[in-house]
């Protein structure tokens, strides 16, 4: 039976940085994730999406950020258990036994960096949506170049929908954006950029009908207040209605509607179990990757203190570790 000091559940950006920090604290590390690759949603759903709020990075593609985190982590030995879904747990003496659909992992401490849990896109419910999925209707943008010079309609009003609209317009796509409300729910900066762009906005409209043959050809929109109809020739319909997430935890942890409740040291209600990133909840929490990075370091340092109460909770500066 191989036992790890720190096991991190979740291989997204926050989980990867937690693993790096545990390496700096000279701990034996394992990372478990249900996906077959590291990177979480950033790698699986939108690797080409540009992120602007990472400190020190004016802009960086999501996939590049993940590659950089992977490279950073190569400084330390880490064991990955990818493509494994956690099903149960139990305490075995001073250890935690984590049971997945493939094997049992043993650890002294656990850090939950599971984001918003398992996820699936909210699907378009208009008749014919299933028929045209993959034939003109998509829920993710993984290869932006395929939309170059295409007539693209994007459904949604949040940050990702606006990001897609602006990015694809920059590639030369003829972009329309349909939202059921009068106002978009995105960050003010992106809304301002949208207003300056050539993206055609349809608000408050909803998608009423889909038309095509072997693939999607046209989309009918209906104004929510007047009933006016607009028929748009469409090569690609990108639906961004958010994701259905499953935050359910297999652990007897205190939770609220936002996630797993933690103290200021990222400790959960279960001894030896910590949480960080979007999985963690506390008053005033802001869900950002940058915030998660800081929480990851806090979780690791306090996990180390849990393992050895005589250890320093405040670590040495990284420059002294790699000099």
Secondary structure, DSSP 8 states (H G I E B T S, - for coil): --EEEEEEE--SHHHHHHHHHHHHTT--EEEEESSSSSSHHHHHT-TT-EE--BTTBS-EEHHHHHHHHHHHHTTS--EEEES--EEEEEEETTEEEEEESS-EEEEEEEEE--TT-EEEE----STTHHHHBTTTEES--S-GGGGTT-EEEEE--SHHHHHHHHHHHHTT-EEEEEESSSS--S-HHHHHHHHHS--EEEETEEEEEEEESSSEEEEEEEETTT--EEEEE-SEEEE---EEEE---SS---EETTEEE--TT-B-SSTTEEE-GGGEE-TT----HHHHHHHHHHHHHHHHHHH-TTS-SS---HHHHH-
